[in-house]
Amino acid sequence: SGTDLESRIQRFEKTLSAIQDLKCPASSTTLLGRLNSLTALRANANRDNILRGLGLNETPAG
């Protein structure tokens, strides 16, 4: 439920797993690309600033 990098990565991984359990290929979503972008930030010393700068809203509008 946190906004730190590892919490976000875990949420994307769980969401992708649930989608695949429903027989929906991950390639039909943007989640895999987002997950790859987040995991690439793990090695970046400025990752917290980058995450804040992205202003990611993980809740879909609706």
Backbone as numpy.savetxt, mean C-alpha at the origin, in Angstrom:
# Nx Ny Nz CAx CAy CAz Cx Cy Cz
-3.42 -0.53 11.82 -4.24 0.67 11.82 -3.38 1.93 11.82
-2.06 1.78 11.87 -1.17 2.93 11.89 -0.95 3.52 10.51
-0.30 4.67 10.50 -0.01 5.33 9.23 1.46 5.20 8.85
2.23 4.45 9.66 3.64 4.26 9.34 3.77 3.33 8.14
4.95 3.29 7.58 5.20 2.53 6.36 4.86 1.05 6.51
5.33 0.41 7.58 5.09 -1.02 7.74 3.61 -1.34 7.90
2.87 -0.49 8.57 1.42 -0.70 8.71 0.73 -0.61 7.36
1.15 0.36 6.57 0.55 0.51 5.24 0.87 -0.70 4.35
2.11 -1.16 4.42 2.51 -2.32 3.62 1.68 -3.53 4.03
1.52 -3.74 5.32 0.74 -4.88 5.81 -0.71 -4.79 5.33
-1.30 -3.60 5.33 -2.69 -3.46 4.86 -2.79 -3.80 3.38
-1.84 -3.32 2.57 -1.88 -3.63 1.14 -1.70 -5.12 0.91
-0.79 -5.76 1.65 -0.58 -7.20 1.50 -1.84 -7.98 1.85
-2.50 -7.61 2.93 -3.73 -8.31 3.34 -4.85 -8.07 2.35
-4.95 -6.86 1.84 -5.98 -6.55 0.85 -5.75 -7.35 -0.43
-4.51 -7.40 -0.88 -4.20 -8.19 -2.09 -4.51 -9.66 -1.88
-4.19 -10.17 -0.72 -4.47 -11.57 -0.41 -5.97 -11.84 -0.46
-6.75 -10.94 0.12 -8.21 -11.11 0.11 -8.76 -11.06 -1.31
-8.23 -10.15 -2.13 -8.69 -10.04 -3.52 -8.38 -11.32 -4.28
-7.19 -11.86 -4.07 -6.80 -13.08 -4.76 -7.61 -14.27 -4.27
-7.99 -14.27 -2.98 -8.86 -15.32 -2.47 -10.21 -15.31 -3.16
-10.63 -14.15 -3.64 -11.89 -14.01 -4.36 -11.71 -14.30 -5.85
-10.54 -14.80 -6.21 -10.20 -15.17 -7.60 -10.10 -13.98 -8.53
-9.78 -12.82 -7.97 -9.55 -11.62 -8.77 -8.04 -11.44 -8.89
-7.49 -11.42 -10.09 -6.04 -11.27 -10.21 -5.57 -9.90 -9.73
-4.47 -9.91 -9.01 -3.91 -8.66 -8.48 -3.58 -7.69 -9.60
-3.28 -8.21 -10.77 -2.92 -7.34 -11.89 -4.10 -6.51 -12.37
-5.32 -6.85 -11.94 -6.48 -6.07 -12.36 -6.74 -4.89 -11.43
-5.86 -4.69 -10.46 -5.99 -3.58 -9.52 -4.73 -2.71 -9.56
-4.79 -1.59 -8.88 -3.60 -0.74 -8.74 -2.86 -1.05 -7.44
-3.40 -1.99 -6.67 -2.82 -2.28 -5.35 -1.40 -2.83 -5.43
-1.13 -3.69 -6.40 0.20 -4.27 -6.51 1.25 -3.20 -6.79
0.94 -2.28 -7.65 1.86 -1.17 -7.93 2.09 -0.30 -6.72
1.03 -0.04 -5.97 1.17 0.76 -4.75 2.01 0.03 -3.72
1.78 -1.28 -3.58 2.56 -2.08 -2.64 4.04 -2.06 -3.02
4.33 -2.22 -4.30 5.72 -2.20 -4.76 6.37 -0.85 -4.48
5.61 0.23 -4.66 6.15 1.57 -4.37 6.45 1.74 -2.89
5.56 1.25 -2.05 5.77 1.36 -0.61 6.94 0.52 -0.14
7.06 -0.70 -0.65 8.17 -1.55 -0.21 9.51 -0.98 -0.69
9.50 -0.26 -1.81 10.74 0.37 -2.28 11.19 1.48 -1.34
10.26 2.04 -0.58 10.61 3.11 0.35 11.31 2.60 1.61
11.25 1.31 1.86 11.85 0.76 3.08 13.30 1.17 3.26
14.06 1.24 2.19 15.48 1.56 2.27 15.75 3.06 2.25
14.73 3.86 2.08 14.91 5.30 1.96 14.86 5.96 3.34
15.91 6.66 3.70 16.00 7.31 5.00 14.94 8.40 5.18
14.46 8.96 4.09 13.46 10.03 4.15 12.04 9.51 3.96
11.82 8.23 4.20 10.51 7.63 3.89 9.35 8.31 4.62
9.54 8.74 5.87 8.44 9.38 6.60 8.04 10.69 5.94
9.03 11.47 5.51 8.73 12.72 4.81 8.05 12.46 3.48
8.50 11.42 2.79 7.90 11.08 1.50 6.45 10.67 1.68
6.17 9.82 2.68 4.80 9.39 2.93 3.90 10.58 3.25
4.40 11.50 4.09 3.60 12.69 4.42 3.36 13.53 3.17
4.35 13.63 2.32 4.24 14.43 1.11 3.28 13.84 0.09
3.10 12.53 0.12 2.20 11.89 -0.82 0.75 12.20 -0.50
0.48 12.40 0.78 -0.90 12.69 1.18 -1.85 11.59 0.78
-1.41 10.35 0.92 -2.23 9.22 0.50 -3.49 9.10 1.34
-4.59 9.00 0.68 -5.84 8.73 1.35 -6.19 7.29 1.03
-6.11 6.42 2.01 -6.34 5.00 1.77 -7.82 4.63 1.80
-8.66 5.59 2.09 -10.09 5.32 2.13 -10.71 5.81 0.83
-11.34 4.90 0.09 -11.92 5.32 -1.19 -13.05 6.33 -1.01
-13.13 7.27 -1.90 -14.21 8.24 -1.86 -15.51 7.54 -2.24
-16.58 7.94 -1.67 -17.80 7.28 -2.06 -18.92 7.73 -1.27
